[in-house]
């Protein structure tokens, strides 16, 4: 009951028909993040694309200037010197056949999966498990690489993945409610800029249709996209 009252009070502060400037939107979202934990601030972008077509898919990584406030667990498929490099770089799980067996048993203790190219024959067997979770290593995304150290450091430093869902919506966490408003604004701008630059060749008409910010337990606030023109 208390949760319903809190949400109703938060919704009363937001005009759902209004598109807010970035600073005002962040102030509203931060003000409405009143849960007992540090809520994640999330952005949602409604794009004018149909991801079912290969030339309209939007996917990639962006490094947020102020991080996400979340500790990402990184799993690495590698052998020998590259496995040692991964462990030294701070990977949470490193292995080859042993790691494959853990994944097959449902033991997936990582949020990002990196692999050296020579391991892809092995990792390919896990496609049905890792694919639906968005964890399959991909050379286009820099997660199939010999630069294991660089990939781990990027993941740990606040790099987030974005991927259009069936309805053409992209969403991601861009920080925590405890973040300074200016840092959240920098993260939001970096994220929107990355998605704008990732506009696919097949996208016609209006690319960015709507954008919104919300906290984990709070109502959504519509963003005025004119602030991101250009």
N, C-alpha and C positions, 0 to 999 in steps of 0.2 A: 504493500500500500504506500509506504513511504517513497519507494522508487517511482511509483506512478505519479505521486504528487510532485516529486522533484522534476520528473520529465515534463509534466504539465507546466510547471513554473518556468522551466527552461524554454519550452516551445512558445510560451507567451511573450518572450523577449525577442522572438524572431518573426519577421514578416516574411512568410513563405513566398509571397509574390514579388519580393524585392531582391534585386541583385546588388550585393554589397561590395564596396571597394575592399581590397585585400586587408588593409590595416583594420578596418571596422569589422570585417568578417572574423579575423583572428581574435580580436578583442571579445567578440560575442562567443566564439567557440571556447576560448580559454575561460571566460566567465561562467559558461554553462558546464564546464568540466568539474563537477562537484562530487564525484565518486570518491570513495575512500582510498583509491589507488591512483597512481599517476597515469591518467588516460592517454592513449595514443591519439594523435591528431592525424586524421586521414583525409586525403584528397580523392575526389572522384571526378573523372572527365568523361563526358558523353561525346564520343567522336562520330563523325559522319562517315563511317566505314562499315564494311561487311567482312569480318575476319574469316569468313568461310572461303573467301577468295585469296589465293596466295599473294596477289599484288595489292591487297588491302590490309595485310596483317601488320600490327604495330606491336613490337616487342623489343626490349633492350634493357640496359642498366644505366643508372645515373648515380653519380657520387654526390650526395647531399653535402653542402659545405659545412654544415654543423652536425652531421651524423643523424642517426635515427633515435638515439636513446635506448636502443635495444642491442643486446649482445647476440650476434649471429653465430650460430654453430656451423662450422665448415667441415665437410667430409671430403677426403681426397683419395682417389684411386691412383696409386703410384707404387713403383718398386725401387729398391736400391737407393741410389744417391738422391733421387727425386722424392722418395718417401722420407728420407732423412731431412731433406730441405723443407718438406711440408711440415714435419713435426717441429723443426726449428722456427718456422714462420708462425707457429701458433695454431695449426689445424687441430680440430677437436677429435677427429677420427681419421686414421690413415690405414690403408691396407690394399690388398689385391683380392685373391680368392677368398681370404678370410672375411673381408669386408662384404664381398658379394654374398656370402652365405648368411651373414647377419641381416643384410637387406632382404634376402629371400625369406628369412624367418620373421620378417616384420619389424626388425630392430633398426629403425632409421633415426639415428641420433644426430641429424644435421639438417640445417635449413638451406644450405647451398652445397652443391656437389661439383667438385672440380676433378678433372682427370687428365693425365698425360695422354698424348695421341696413341701411344702403344697399348694403352689399357682399354681402348674403345671396343675392341672385340669382346672383351670380358663384360664391360659395362652395358654393351648392346643387349646382352641377355636379360638385363633388368629393365628394359624399356617399358614393359607393361606395368611395372611397379613405380618407377621413377617418373615416367612420362606424365601420367595423370596428376601427379603432385607438383609438376612444374620443376622437377629436380634433375631432369636429364641433362648432362653436360652437352654444350653446344659450341662449336668453334666460332660461330658468328657472334656469340655473346662473350667470348673470351674465357669460357669455362672448360674448354679443351685446349690445353696449352702446355708448353714446356716451361713457361715462366710461372711456376707453381707459387713461388714466393710472392710475386706481384699480384696474382689473382687472389691469394689469401688476404694479403694486406688491403686490397681494394674492398673485398667483402667485409672485412672487419672494421674498416674505417667509415662505414656509413653508406655503402653502395646499396641501392635498392633496385629491384627488378620491376619492370612494368610490362604488362601483357594484356592485350585487348581480349575481353571475354566475348561470347557469342553476340551479345547485343551491342558490341562496339564500345563497351565501358572499360576504362582503365582506372584502377584505384591502387593506392599505396599509402603506407604510413610515412609521414614526413616530419615526425618528431613527437615530443611528449608535451602534455599540458603544462609541465613545469618549465619548459623552454621559454627563454626571453622572446617576446613578440617579434623583435627585429630578426632573431635567428630563425624563427619559424617562417617569417616572410621570405628570407633568403632561400630557405629550403623549398618553399612552394614555388618561387620563381625559377629555381634551378630545375625542378621537376617538370613544370609546365614547358619550359624552354626545351628540355630534352625531348618531350613528347611532340612538340611542334616541329622540331628538327627531324623527327622520325616519321614525318608525314609520308605515307606510302605513295607510290606512283599511281596506283589505281584509285586513290581518293578523289572524288569529284564534289564540287560544291563546297558548302561550309564544312570545314574539317572539325573545328572545336565548336560543338553546339551548346553545351552546358558544362558548368563546373561547380563543384560544391565542396565545402569543408565541413567536417564534423569531428567530434571526439567519440571515443568508444561507446559512451553511454549517453551522449547528448544528441540533440536534433541537428539536422543538416542546415547549413547556411549557404545560399546560392552566391557564387562569386560573379562579379562583373568582369567579363572576359575582355572588355575594352582596355583594361589595365595591362593586358599582356599582348596587345596588338604589336605586330612587327615581327 
